[in-house]
Amino acid sequence: MTWVYFALAAVAEIAGCFTFWAWLRLGKSPLWLLPGMASLALFAFLLTRVDSDAAGRAYASYGGVYILSSILWLWAVEHRAPDRWDILGAAVCMVGAAIILFGPRPA
């Protein structure tokens, strides 16, 4: 379930942050911030569902998922194709996230 929570958290965080972007950079109504703040609260809640022994480890491993999700947002929502450096960077981050979250630890 960890990856499901990470994926849902990423959508919630990016959508929430995008509402601020839309308000400040795209001239949208400040009312966009209301669902944005709710989305950011949902993001924080979802990260608490990740099976990790420490919050910092969950947040660090989530960072890779966030980067990959941001590249997908760039493509799907902003209609800008990721280049090879975007893809390579996201892949490296996902490998790092997996190492942080699933690496063997002493009991």
Gaussian input, Z-matrix of N, CA and C with variables (Angstrom, degrees):
# hf/3-21g

backbone

0 1
 N
 C     1     B1
 C     2     B2     1     A1
 N     3     B3     2     A2     1     D1
 C     4     B4     3     A3     2     D2
 C     5     B5     4     A4     3     D3
 N     6     B6     5     A5     4     D4
 C     7     B7     6     A6     5     D5
 C     8     B8     7     A7     6     D6
 N     9     B9     8     A8     7     D7
 C    10    B10     9     A9     8     D8
 C    11    B11    10    A10     9     D9
 N    12    B12    11    A11    10    D10
 C    13    B13    12    A12    11    D11
 C    14    B14    13    A13    12    D12
 N    15    B15    14    A14    13    D13
 C    16    B16    15    A15    14    D14
 C    17    B17    16    A16    15    D15
 N    18    B18    17    A17    16    D16
 C    19    B19    18    A18    17    D17
 C    20    B20    19    A19    18    D18
 N    21    B21    20    A20    19    D19
 C    22    B22    21    A21    20    D20
 C    23    B23    22    A22    21    D21
 N    24    B24    23    A23    22    D22
 C    25    B25    24    A24    23    D23
 C    26    B26    25    A25    24    D24
 N    27    B27    26    A26    25    D25
 C    28    B28    27    A27    26    D26
 C    29    B29    28    A28    27    D27
 N    30    B30    29    A29    28    D28
 C    31    B31    30    A30    29    D29
 C    32    B32    31    A31    30    D30
 N    33    B33    32    A32    31    D31
 C    34    B34    33    A33    32    D32
 C    35    B35    34    A34    33    D33
 N    36    B36    35    A35    34    D34
 C    37    B37    36    A36    35    D35
 C    38    B38    37    A37    36    D36
 N    39    B39    38    A38    37    D37
 C    40    B40    39    A39    38    D38
 C    41    B41    40    A40    39    D39
 N    42    B42    41    A41    40    D40
 C    43    B43    42    A42    41    D41
 C    44    B44    43    A43    42    D42
 N    45    B45    44    A44    43    D43
 C    46    B46    45    A45    44    D44
 C    47    B47    46    A46    45    D45
 N    48    B48    47    A47    46    D46
 C    49    B49    48    A48    47    D47
 C    50    B50    49    A49    48    D48
 N    51    B51    50    A50    49    D49
 C    52    B52    51    A51    50    D50
 C    53    B53    52    A52    51    D51
 N    54    B54    53    A53    52    D52
 C    55    B55    54    A54    53    D53
 C    56    B56    55    A55    54    D54
 N    57    B57    56    A56    55    D55
 C    58    B58    57    A57    56    D56
 C    59    B59    58    A58    57    D57
 N    60    B60    59    A59    58    D58
 C    61    B61    60    A60    59    D59
 C    62    B62    61    A61    60    D60
 N    63    B63    62    A62    61    D61
 C    64    B64    63    A63    62    D62
 C    65    B65    64    A64    63    D63
 N    66    B66    65    A65    64    D64
 C    67    B67    66    A66    65    D65
 C    68    B68    67    A67    66    D66
 N    69    B69    68    A68    67    D67
 C    70    B70    69    A69    68    D68
 C    71    B71    70    A70    69    D69
 N    72    B72    71    A71    70    D70
 C    73    B73    72    A72    71    D71
 C    74    B74    73    A73    72    D72
 N    75    B75    74    A74    73    D73
 C    76    B76    75    A75    74    D74
 C    77    B77    76    A76    75    D75
 N    78    B78    77    A77    76    D76
 C    79    B79    78    A78    77    D77
 C    80    B80    79    A79    78    D78
 N    81    B81    80    A80    79    D79
 C    82    B82    81    A81    80    D80
 C    83    B83    82    A82    81    D81
 N    84    B84    83    A83    82    D82
 C    85    B85    84    A84    83    D83
 C    86    B86    85    A85    84    D84
 N    87    B87    86    A86    85    D85
 C    88    B88    87    A87    86    D86
 C    89    B89    88    A88    87    D87
 N    90    B90    89    A89    88    D88
 C    91    B91    90    A90    89    D89
 C    92    B92    91    A91    90    D90
 N    93    B93    92    A92    91    D91
 C    94    B94    93    A93    92    D92
 C    95    B95    94    A94    93    D93
 N    96    B96    95    A95    94    D94
 C    97    B97    96    A96    95    D95
 C    98    B98    97    A97    96    D96
 N    99    B99    98    A98    97    D97
 C   100   B100    99    A99    98    D98
 C   101   B101   100   A100    99    D99
 N   102   B102   101   A101   100   D100
 C   103   B103   102   A102   101   D101
 C   104   B104   103   A103   102   D102
 N   105   B105   104   A104   103   D103
 C   106   B106   105   A105   104   D104
 C   107   B107   106   A106   105   D105
 N   108   B108   107   A107   106   D106
 C   109   B109   108   A108   107   D107
 C   110   B110   109   A109   108   D108
 N   111   B111   110   A110   109   D109
 C   112   B112   111   A111   110   D110
 C   113   B113   112   A112   111   D111
 N   114   B114   113   A113   112   D112
 C   115   B115   114   A114   113   D113
 C   116   B116   115   A115   114   D114
 N   117   B117   116   A116   115   D115
 C   118   B118   117   A117   116   D116
 C   119   B119   118   A118   117   D117
 N   120   B120   119   A119   118   D118
 C   121   B121   120   A120   119   D119
 C   122   B122   121   A121   120   D120
 N   123   B123   122   A122   121   D121
 C   124   B124   123   A123   122   D122
 C   125   B125   124   A124   123   D123
 N   126   B126   125   A125   124   D124
 C   127   B127   126   A126   125   D125
 C   128   B128   127   A127   126   D126
 N   129   B129   128   A128   127   D127
 C   130   B130   129   A129   128   D128
 C   131   B131   130   A130   129   D129
 N   132   B132   131   A131   130   D130
 C   133   B133   132   A132   131   D131
 C   134   B134   133   A133   132   D132
 N   135   B135   134   A134   133   D133
 C   136   B136   135   A135   134   D134
 C   137   B137   136   A136   135   D135
 N   138   B138   137   A137   136   D136
 C   139   B139   138   A138   137   D137
 C   140   B140   139   A139   138   D138
 N   141   B141   140   A140   139   D139
 C   142   B142   141   A141   140   D140
 C   143   B143   142   A142   141   D141
 N   144   B144   143   A143   142   D142
 C   145   B145   144   A144   143   D143
 C   146   B146   145   A145   144   D144
 N   147   B147   146   A146   145   D145
 C   148   B148   147   A147   146   D146
 C   149   B149   148   A148   147   D147
 N   150   B150   149   A149   148   D148
 C   151   B151   150   A150   149   D149
 C   152   B152   151   A151   150   D150
 N   153   B153   152   A152   151   D151
 C   154   B154   153   A153   152   D152
 C   155   B155   154   A154   153   D153
 N   156   B156   155   A155   154   D154
 C   157   B157   156   A156   155   D155
 C   158   B158   157   A157   156   D156
 N   159   B159   158   A158   157   D157
 C   160   B160   159   A159   158   D158
 C   161   B161   160   A160   159   D159
 N   162   B162   161   A161   160   D160
 C   163   B163   162   A162   161   D161
 C   164   B164   163   A163   162   D162
 N   165   B165   164   A164   163   D163
 C   166   B166   165   A165   164   D164
 C   167   B167   166   A166   165   D165
 N   168   B168   167   A167   166   D166
 C   169   B169   168   A168   167   D167
 C   170   B170   169   A169   168   D168
 N   171   B171   170   A170   169   D169
 C   172   B172   171   A171   170   D170
 C   173   B173   172   A172   171   D171
 N   174   B174   173   A173   172   D172
 C   175   B175   174   A174   173   D173
 C   176   B176   175   A175   174   D174
 N   177   B177   176   A176   175   D175
 C   178   B178   177   A177   176   D176
 C   179   B179   178   A178   177   D177
 N   180   B180   179   A179   178   D178
 C   181   B181   180   A180   179   D179
 C   182   B182   181   A181   180   D180
 N   183   B183   182   A182   181   D181
 C   184   B184   183   A183   182   D182
 C   185   B185   184   A184   183   D183
 N   186   B186   185   A185   184   D184
 C   187   B187   186   A186   185   D185
 C   188   B188   187   A187   186   D186
 N   189   B189   188   A188   187   D187
 C   190   B190   189   A189   188   D188
 C   191   B191   190   A190   189   D189
 N   192   B192   191   A191   190   D190
 C   193   B193   192   A192   191   D191
 C   194   B194   193   A193   192   D192
 N   195   B195   194   A194   193   D193
 C   196   B196   195   A195   194   D194
 C   197   B197   196   A196   195   D195
 N   198   B198   197   A197   196   D196
 C   199   B199   198   A198   197   D197
 C   200   B200   199   A199   198   D198
 N   201   B201   200   A200   199   D199
 C   202   B202   201   A201   200   D200
 C   203   B203   202   A202   201   D201
 N   204   B204   203   A203   202   D202
 C   205   B205   204   A204   203   D203
 C   206   B206   205   A205   204   D204
 N   207   B207   206   A206   205   D205
 C   208   B208   207   A207   206   D206
 C   209   B209   208   A208   207   D207
 N   210   B210   209   A209   208   D208
 C   211   B211   210   A210   209   D209
 C   212   B212   211   A211   210   D210
 N   213   B213   212   A212   211   D211
 C   214   B214   213   A213   212   D212
 C   215   B215   214   A214   213   D213
 N   216   B216   215   A215   214   D214
 C   217   B217   216   A216   215   D215
 C   218   B218   217   A217   216   D216
 N   219   B219   218   A218   217   D217
 C   220   B220   219   A219   218   D218
 C   221   B221   220   A220   219   D219
 N   222   B222   221   A221   220   D220
 C   223   B223   222   A222   221   D221
 C   224   B224   223   A223   222   D222
 N   225   B225   224   A224   223   D223
 C   226   B226   225   A225   224   D224
 C   227   B227   226   A226   225   D225
 N   228   B228   227   A227   226   D226
 C   229   B229   228   A228   227   D227
 C   230   B230   229   A229   228   D228
 N   231   B231   230   A230   229   D229
 C   232   B232   231   A231   230   D230
 C   233   B233   232   A232   231   D231
 N   234   B234   233   A233   232   D232
 C   235   B235   234   A234   233   D233
 C   236   B236   235   A235   234   D234
 N   237   B237   236   A236   235   D235
 C   238   B238   237   A237   236   D236
 C   239   B239   238   A238   237   D237
 N   240   B240   239   A239   238   D238
 C   241   B241   240   A240   239   D239
 C   242   B242   241   A241   240   D240
 N   243   B243   242   A242   241   D241
 C   244   B244   243   A243   242   D242
 C   245   B245   244   A244   243   D243
 N   246   B246   245   A245   244   D244
 C   247   B247   246   A246   245   D245
 C   248   B248   247   A247   246   D246
 N   249   B249   248   A248   247   D247
 C   250   B250   249   A249   248   D248
 C   251   B251   250   A250   249   D249
 N   252   B252   251   A251   250   D250
 C   253   B253   252   A252   251   D251
 C   254   B254   253   A253   252   D252
 N   255   B255   254   A254   253   D253
 C   256   B256   255   A255   254   D254
 C   257   B257   256   A256   255   D255
 N   258   B258   257   A257   256   D256
 C   259   B259   258   A258   257   D257
 C   260   B260   259   A259   258   D258
 N   261   B261   260   A260   259   D259
 C   262   B262   261   A261   260   D260
 C   263   B263   262   A262   261   D261
 N   264   B264   263   A263   262   D262
 C   265   B265   264   A264   263   D263
 C   266   B266   265   A265   264   D264
 N   267   B267   266   A266   265   D265
 C   268   B268   267   A267   266   D266
 C   269   B269   268   A268   267   D267
 N   270   B270   269   A269   268   D268
 C   271   B271   270   A270   269   D269
 C   272   B272   271   A271   270   D270
 N   273   B273   272   A272   271   D271
 C   274   B274   273   A273   272   D272
 C   275   B275   274   A274   273   D273
 N   276   B276   275   A275   274   D274
 C   277   B277   276   A276   275   D275
 C   278   B278   277   A277   276   D276
 N   279   B279   278   A278   277   D277
 C   280   B280   279   A279   278   D278
 C   281   B281   280   A280   279   D279
 N   282   B282   281   A281   280   D280
 C   283   B283   282   A282   281   D281
 C   284   B284   283   A283   282   D282
 N   285   B285   284   A284   283   D283
 C   286   B286   285   A285   284   D284
 C   287   B287   286   A286   285   D285
 N   288   B288   287   A287   286   D286
 C   289   B289   288   A288   287   D287
 C   290   B290   289   A289   288   D288
 N   291   B291   290   A290   289   D289
 C   292   B292   291   A291   290   D290
 C   293   B293   292   A292   291   D291
 N   294   B294   293   A293   292   D292
 C   295   B295   294   A294   293   D293
 C   296   B296   295   A295   294   D294
 N   297   B297   296   A296   295   D295
 C   298   B298   297   A297   296   D296
 C   299   B299   298   A298   297   D297
 N   300   B300   299   A299   298   D298
 C   301   B301   300   A300   299   D299
 C   302   B302   301   A301   300   D300
 N   303   B303   302   A302   301   D301
 C   304   B304   303   A303   302   D302
 C   305   B305   304   A304   303   D303
 N   306   B306   305   A305   304   D304
 C   307   B307   306   A306   305   D305
 C   308   B308   307   A307   306   D306
 N   309   B309   308   A308   307   D307
 C   310   B310   309   A309   308   D308
 C   311   B311   310   A310   309   D309
 N   312   B312   311   A311   310   D310
 C   313   B313   312   A312   311   D311
 C   314   B314   313   A313   312   D312
 N   315   B315   314   A314   313   D313
 C   316   B316   315   A315   314   D314
 C   317   B317   316   A316   315   D315
 N   318   B318   317   A317   316   D316
 C   319   B319   318   A318   317   D317
 C   320   B320   319   A319   318   D318

   B1=1.4600
   B2=1.5265
   B3=1.3277
   B4=1.4603
   B5=1.5228
   B6=1.3373
   B7=1.4591
   B8=1.5229
   B9=1.3287
   B10=1.4725
   B11=1.5207
   B12=1.3356
   B13=1.4761
   B14=1.5234
   B15=1.3271
   B16=1.4639
   B17=1.5291
   B18=1.3205
   B19=1.4646
   B20=1.5257
   B21=1.3197
   B22=1.4673
   B23=1.5267
   B24=1.3364
   B25=1.4659
   B26=1.5242
   B27=1.3162
   B28=1.4619
   B29=1.5239
   B30=1.3197
   B31=1.4666
   B32=1.5235
   B33=1.3307
   B34=1.4689
   B35=1.5287
   B36=1.3216
   B37=1.4692
   B38=1.5256
   B39=1.3056
   B40=1.4651
   B41=1.5214
   B42=1.3290
   B43=1.4666
   B44=1.5280
   B45=1.3265
   B46=1.4637
   B47=1.5123
   B48=1.3039
   B49=1.4649
   B50=1.5188
   B51=1.3303
   B52=1.4632
   B53=1.5313
   B54=1.3289
   B55=1.4681
   B56=1.5330
   B57=1.3155
   B58=1.4649
   B59=1.5304
   B60=1.3237
   B61=1.4597
   B62=1.5255
   B63=1.3385
   B64=1.4624
   B65=1.5286
   B66=1.3137
   B67=1.4683
   B68=1.5320
   B69=1.3315
   B70=1.4582
   B71=1.5337
   B72=1.3205
   B73=1.4569
   B74=1.5204
   B75=1.3413
   B76=1.4627
   B77=1.5259
   B78=1.3369
   B79=1.4583
   B80=1.5225
   B81=1.3212
   B82=1.4589
   B83=1.5285
   B84=1.3003
   B85=1.4580
   B86=1.5297
   B87=1.3393
   B88=1.4699
   B89=1.5278
   B90=1.3104
   B91=1.4614
   B92=1.5291
   B93=1.3197
   B94=1.4598
   B95=1.5306
   B96=1.3344
   B97=1.4617
   B98=1.5234
   B99=1.3153
   B100=1.4693
   B101=1.5303
   B102=1.3228
   B103=1.4673
   B104=1.5315
   B105=1.3319
   B106=1.4578
   B107=1.5180
   B108=1.3175
   B109=1.4726
   B110=1.5209
   B111=1.3313
   B112=1.4689
   B113=1.5274
   B114=1.3138
   B115=1.4532
   B116=1.5320
   B117=1.3270
   B118=1.4682
   B119=1.5241
   B120=1.3324
   B121=1.4726
   B122=1.5301
   B123=1.3244
   B124=1.4621
   B125=1.5270
   B126=1.3158
   B127=1.4696
   B128=1.5277
   B129=1.3302
   B130=1.4663
   B131=1.5291
   B132=1.3141
   B133=1.4683
   B134=1.5251
   B135=1.3183
   B136=1.4557
   B137=1.5253
   B138=1.3172
   B139=1.4710
   B140=1.5211
   B141=1.3249
   B142=1.4693
   B143=1.5229
   B144=1.3144
   B145=1.4618
   B146=1.5285
   B147=1.3208
   B148=1.4637
   B149=1.5268
   B150=1.3260
   B151=1.4595
   B152=1.5305
   B153=1.3205
   B154=1.4636
   B155=1.5148
   B156=1.3235
   B157=1.4611
   B158=1.5247
   B159=1.3245
   B160=1.4586
   B161=1.5250
   B162=1.3103
   B163=1.4680
   B164=1.5279
   B165=1.3063
   B166=1.4605
   B167=1.5135
   B168=1.3238
   B169=1.4644
   B170=1.5302
   B171=1.3201
   B172=1.4716
   B173=1.5210
   B174=1.3276
   B175=1.4729
   B176=1.5208
   B177=1.3349
   B178=1.4688
   B179=1.5244
   B180=1.3118
   B181=1.4649
   B182=1.5240
   B183=1.3240
   B184=1.4533
   B185=1.5339
   B186=1.3131
   B187=1.4638
   B188=1.5180
   B189=1.3204
   B190=1.4546
   B191=1.5196
   B192=1.3263
   B193=1.4654
   B194=1.5251
   B195=1.3283
   B196=1.4623
   B197=1.5306
   B198=1.2986
   B199=1.4619
   B200=1.5315
   B201=1.3212
   B202=1.4558
   B203=1.5305
   B204=1.3211
   B205=1.4588
   B206=1.5238
   B207=1.3074
   B208=1.4637
   B209=1.5257
   B210=1.3146
   B211=1.4618
   B212=1.5297
   B213=1.3312
   B214=1.4626
   B215=1.5299
   B216=1.3325
   B217=1.4764
   B218=1.5309
   B219=1.3294
   B220=1.4643
   B221=1.5279
   B222=1.3127
   B223=1.4527
   B224=1.5294
   B225=1.3422
   B226=1.4698
   B227=1.5236
   B228=1.3303
   B229=1.4685
   B230=1.5266
   B231=1.3291
   B232=1.4639
   B233=1.5312
   B234=1.3188
   B235=1.4670
   B236=1.5281
   B237=1.3221
   B238=1.4684
   B239=1.5234
   B240=1.2704
   B241=1.4634
   B242=1.5236
   B243=1.3312
   B244=1.4650
   B245=1.5243
   B246=1.3175
   B247=1.4648
   B248=1.5278
   B249=1.3116
   B250=1.4660
   B251=1.5216
   B252=1.3184
   B253=1.4637
   B254=1.5202
   B255=1.3231
   B256=1.4661
   B257=1.5312
   B258=1.3171
   B259=1.4644
   B260=1.5250
   B261=1.3223
   B262=1.4641
   B263=1.5300
   B264=1.3076
   B265=1.4562
   B266=1.5210
   B267=1.3256
   B268=1.4635
   B269=1.5266
   B270=1.3362
   B271=1.4676
   B272=1.5240
   B273=1.3292
   B274=1.4630
   B275=1.5355
   B276=1.3111
   B277=1.4683
   B278=1.5208
   B279=1.3233
   B280=1.4661
   B281=1.5266
   B282=1.3184
   B283=1.4696
   B284=1.5283
   B285=1.3190
   B286=1.4630
   B287=1.5175
   B288=1.3178
   B289=1.4642
   B290=1.5245
   B291=1.3280
   B292=1.4628
   B293=1.5360
   B294=1.3164
   B295=1.4705
   B296=1.5227
   B297=1.3164
   B298=1.4637
   B299=1.5233
   B300=1.3097
   B301=1.4612
   B302=1.5199
   B303=1.3243
   B304=1.4537
   B305=1.5250
   B306=1.3393
   B307=1.4484
   B308=1.5247
   B309=1.3420
   B310=1.4774
   B311=1.5348
   B312=1.3023
   B313=1.4635
   B314=1.5225
   B315=1.3167
   B316=1.4785
   B317=1.5326
   B318=1.2990
   B319=1.4784
   B320=1.4938
   A1=112.40
   A2=117.44
   A3=120.67
   A4=112.04
   A5=116.76
   A6=119.69
   A7=111.54
   A8=116.80
   A9=120.22
   A10=109.55
   A11=116.34
   A12=119.80
   A13=111.22
   A14=116.25
   A15=119.50
   A16=110.99
   A17=117.24
   A18=120.34
   A19=110.99
   A20=117.05
   A21=120.44
   A22=111.19
   A23=116.36
   A24=120.43
   A25=110.47
   A26=116.71
   A27=120.14
   A28=111.25
   A29=116.48
   A30=119.48
   A31=109.88
   A32=116.50
   A33=120.27
   A34=111.31
   A35=117.39
   A36=119.51
   A37=111.65
   A38=116.91
   A39=119.31
   A40=110.53
   A41=117.04
   A42=120.01
   A43=110.45
   A44=116.98
   A45=120.24
   A46=112.46
   A47=117.06
   A48=120.60
   A49=111.18
   A50=116.45
   A51=119.43
   A52=111.27
   A53=118.05
   A54=118.75
   A55=110.78
   A56=117.11
   A57=120.11
   A58=110.07
   A59=116.80
   A60=121.61
   A61=109.78
   A62=116.08
   A63=120.91
   A64=111.18
   A65=116.50
   A66=120.99
   A67=111.03
   A68=115.94
   A69=119.85
   A70=113.96
   A71=118.31
   A72=120.27
   A73=113.95
   A74=116.34
   A75=119.35
   A76=112.78
   A77=116.26
   A78=120.43
   A79=115.50
   A80=118.16
   A81=120.96
   A82=110.12
   A83=115.92
   A84=122.80
   A85=111.16
   A86=117.15
   A87=119.60
   A88=112.45
   A89=117.72
   A90=120.23
   A91=111.85
   A92=117.00
   A93=120.80
   A94=111.13
   A95=116.56
   A96=119.74
   A97=112.94
   A98=117.90
   A99=119.78
   A100=112.10
   A101=119.22
   A102=116.71
   A103=112.04
   A104=116.09
   A105=119.28
   A106=112.57
   A107=116.43
   A108=119.56
   A109=111.05
   A110=116.88
   A111=119.81
   A112=110.14
   A113=116.35
   A114=121.06
   A115=111.05
   A116=116.96
   A117=120.12
   A118=111.65
   A119=117.55
   A120=120.53
   A121=109.81
   A122=117.12
   A123=120.94
   A124=110.13
   A125=116.70
   A126=121.51
   A127=110.45
   A128=116.98
   A129=120.38
   A130=111.07
   A131=116.72
   A132=120.56
   A133=110.72
   A134=116.82
   A135=120.39
   A136=112.47
   A137=117.27
   A138=118.72
   A139=111.97
   A140=117.71
   A141=119.06
   A142=111.66
   A143=118.06
   A144=122.23
   A145=112.26
   A146=117.62
   A147=121.78
   A148=109.71
   A149=114.89
   A150=120.63
   A151=109.60
   A152=114.97
   A153=121.66
   A154=108.34
   A155=116.52
   A156=119.55
   A157=112.68
   A158=117.55
   A159=120.56
   A160=109.90
   A161=115.84
   A162=121.28
   A163=110.97
   A164=117.41
   A165=120.96
   A166=112.46
   A167=117.17
   A168=120.66
   A169=110.42
   A170=116.74
   A171=120.22
   A172=110.06
   A173=116.84
   A174=120.31
   A175=111.30
   A176=116.65
   A177=120.46
   A178=110.98
   A179=116.58
   A180=118.66
   A181=110.93
   A182=117.50
   A183=120.77
   A184=111.41
   A185=117.07
   A186=120.92
   A187=112.77
   A188=117.57
   A189=120.75
   A190=112.24
   A191=115.38
   A192=120.42
   A193=109.58
   A194=116.67
   A195=120.62
   A196=110.75
   A197=116.86
   A198=120.48
   A199=110.61
   A200=117.25
   A201=120.28
   A202=110.70
   A203=116.99
   A204=121.40
   A205=111.58
   A206=117.01
   A207=120.77
   A208=111.42
   A209=116.47
   A210=120.26
   A211=109.86
   A212=117.11
   A213=120.29
   A214=111.35
   A215=117.32
   A216=122.19
   A217=109.68
   A218=115.40
   A219=121.20
   A220=110.16
   A221=115.99
   A222=122.37
   A223=112.07
   A224=116.91
   A225=121.30
   A226=113.37
   A227=117.60
   A228=120.86
   A229=111.61
   A230=116.23
   A231=119.44
   A232=112.57
   A233=116.68
   A234=122.84
   A235=112.78
   A236=115.24
   A237=121.30
   A238=107.64
   A239=115.71
   A240=119.98
   A241=110.61
   A242=116.99
   A243=119.24
   A244=110.20
   A245=115.70
   A246=118.59
   A247=109.20
   A248=116.26
   A249=119.74
   A250=112.26
   A251=118.00
   A252=120.99
   A253=110.47
   A254=117.15
   A255=120.27
   A256=110.21
   A257=115.41
   A258=121.02
   A259=111.04
   A260=116.77
   A261=120.51
   A262=110.66
   A263=116.86
   A264=120.29
   A265=112.08
   A266=117.30
   A267=120.74
   A268=111.00
   A269=116.58
   A270=119.96
   A271=111.16
   A272=116.45
   A273=120.29
   A274=110.27
   A275=116.36
   A276=120.39
   A277=111.95
   A278=117.26
   A279=120.04
   A280=111.45
   A281=116.86
   A282=119.69
   A283=109.25
   A284=117.10
   A285=120.81
   A286=112.31
   A287=117.23
   A288=121.18
   A289=110.70
   A290=117.19
   A291=120.85
   A292=111.02
   A293=116.85
   A294=120.13
   A295=110.12
   A296=117.45
   A297=120.91
   A298=111.04
   A299=117.11
   A300=119.86
   A301=113.07
   A302=117.94
   A303=120.67
   A304=115.50
   A305=117.42
   A306=120.02
   A307=111.92
   A308=116.69
   A309=119.09
   A310=110.76
   A311=114.47
   A312=120.90
   A313=109.27
   A314=116.78
   A315=118.23
   A316=110.25
   A317=114.98
   A318=120.55
   A319=113.21
   D1=-17.42
   D2=-177.09
   D3=-53.73
   D4=-47.68
   D5=-176.71
   D6=-69.01
   D7=-30.23
   D8=176.29
   D9=-65.85
   D10=-46.88
   D11=177.99
   D12=-61.61
   D13=-41.66
   D14=178.04
   D15=-61.95
   D16=-44.06
   D17=-179.28
   D18=-63.62
   D19=-44.93
   D20=178.45
   D21=-64.85
   D22=-40.37
   D23=178.35
   D24=-62.85
   D25=-40.33
   D26=-179.40
   D27=-63.21
   D28=-44.61
   D29=178.37
   D30=-61.35
   D31=-44.95
   D32=-179.48
   D33=-63.49
   D34=-42.71
   D35=-178.51
   D36=-68.72
   D37=-46.98
   D38=-177.68
   D39=-65.34
   D40=-42.01
   D41=178.45
   D42=-62.73
   D43=-42.60
   D44=178.44
   D45=-64.06
   D46=-44.36
   D47=178.34
   D48=-66.71
   D49=-36.26
   D50=-179.59
   D51=-63.68
   D52=-30.23
   D53=178.46
   D54=-63.50
   D55=-36.78
   D56=176.07
   D57=-67.72
   D58=-41.69
   D59=176.61
   D60=-58.96
   D61=-46.82
   D62=-178.48
   D63=-61.99
   D64=-40.25
   D65=179.98
   D66=-67.54
   D67=-50.75
   D68=-172.40
   D69=-84.34
   D70=-30.13
   D71=-174.71
   D72=-108.26
   D73=-23.20
   D74=-176.65
   D75=-112.22
   D76=1.73
   D77=176.06
   D78=74.06
   D79=21.99
   D80=178.10
   D81=-74.76
   D82=164.57
   D83=-179.89
   D84=-63.54
   D85=146.22
   D86=174.26
   D87=-61.52
   D88=-16.01
   D89=176.99
   D90=-64.11
   D91=-19.65
   D92=175.03
   D93=-59.93
   D94=-24.18
   D95=-176.95
   D96=-70.14
   D97=-25.73
   D98=-178.51
   D99=-63.11
   D100=-55.23
   D101=175.87
   D102=-66.48
   D103=-27.73
   D104=177.79
   D105=-63.04
   D106=-43.45
   D107=179.33
   D108=-68.54
   D109=-37.26
   D110=175.85
   D111=-63.56
   D112=-39.80
   D113=178.99
   D114=-64.42
   D115=-39.32
   D116=178.33
   D117=-68.88
   D118=-34.18
   D119=175.25
   D120=-66.02
   D121=-41.15
   D122=177.30
   D123=-62.29
   D124=-41.52
   D125=176.36
   D126=-54.70
   D127=-50.35
   D128=-178.38
   D129=-62.12
   D130=-41.04
   D131=178.05
   D132=-61.71
   D133=-46.37
   D134=-177.33
   D135=-61.29
   D136=-35.48
   D137=178.21
   D138=-65.74
   D139=-25.86
   D140=177.73
   D141=-71.82
   D142=-15.05
   D143=-178.93
   D144=-84.24
   D145=-12.02
   D146=-178.53
   D147=-68.19
   D148=135.34
   D149=-179.91
   D150=-79.77
   D151=94.76
   D152=179.56
   D153=-146.46
   D154=148.24
   D155=-178.99
   D156=-81.21
   D157=-8.36
   D158=-178.59
   D159=-147.83
   D160=139.07
   D161=-179.68
   D162=-60.35
   D163=-44.66
   D164=-178.37
   D165=-59.55
   D166=-37.85
   D167=178.39
   D168=-68.29
   D169=-40.60
   D170=177.19
   D171=-62.79
   D172=-44.36
   D173=-179.16
   D174=-65.81
   D175=-40.91
   D176=-179.26
   D177=-64.57
   D178=-44.86
   D179=-179.87
   D180=-69.88
   D181=-32.37
   D182=176.42
   D183=-62.87
   D184=-28.48
   D185=-179.18
   D186=-53.82
   D187=-40.80
   D188=177.77
   D189=-65.04
   D190=-40.41
   D191=178.22
   D192=-64.89
   D193=-39.93
   D194=178.89
   D195=-61.56
   D196=-42.65
   D197=-179.72
   D198=-63.81
   D199=-46.86
   D200=177.51
   D201=-60.21
   D202=-44.51
   D203=-179.69
   D204=-63.88
   D205=-36.00
   D206=177.51
   D207=-64.96
   D208=-38.64
   D209=177.27
   D210=-66.53
   D211=-39.86
   D212=176.56
   D213=-65.88
   D214=-37.75
   D215=176.07
   D216=-61.70
   D217=-45.26
   D218=177.83
   D219=-51.81
   D220=-43.88
   D221=-176.45
   D222=-76.52
   D223=-50.21
   D224=-171.93
   D225=-78.55
   D226=-39.52
   D227=-173.46
   D228=-98.31
   D229=-43.19
   D230=-177.08
   D231=-92.06
   D232=-3.11
   D233=175.49
   D234=56.30
   D235=41.47
   D236=175.15
   D237=-121.82
   D238=119.65
   D239=-177.14
   D240=-69.38
   D241=132.84
   D242=174.68
   D243=-67.72
   D244=144.82
   D245=176.66
   D246=-93.92
   D247=-179.46
   D248=-175.97
   D249=-62.88
   D250=-29.38
   D251=179.87
   D252=-73.72
   D253=-36.66
   D254=174.02
   D255=-60.35
   D256=-46.65
   D257=-177.24
   D258=-66.64
   D259=-45.47
   D260=179.05
   D261=-62.66
   D262=-45.74
   D263=-179.98
   D264=-61.30
   D265=-42.87
   D266=178.65
   D267=-64.41
   D268=-39.25
   D269=179.05
   D270=-63.91
   D271=-44.24
   D272=178.15
   D273=-60.14
   D274=-42.27
   D275=179.81
   D276=-64.54
   D277=-38.85
   D278=178.82
   D279=-66.22
   D280=-37.96
   D281=175.34
   D282=-62.29
   D283=-44.88
   D284=177.49
   D285=-60.89
   D286=-42.42
   D287=178.94
   D288=-61.12
   D289=-43.21
   D290=179.77
   D291=-64.87
   D292=-39.76
   D293=178.10
   D294=-62.85
   D295=-45.64
   D296=-178.99
   D297=-63.15
   D298=-45.93
   D299=-173.89
   D300=-77.84
   D301=-39.05
   D302=-171.70
   D303=-109.74
   D304=1.63
   D305=178.22
   D306=-61.39
   D307=145.13
   D308=-178.69
   D309=-64.84
   D310=137.94
   D311=179.58
   D312=-128.27
   D313=147.23
   D314=176.53
   D315=-64.83
   D316=146.35
   D317=-177.78
   D318=-71.90

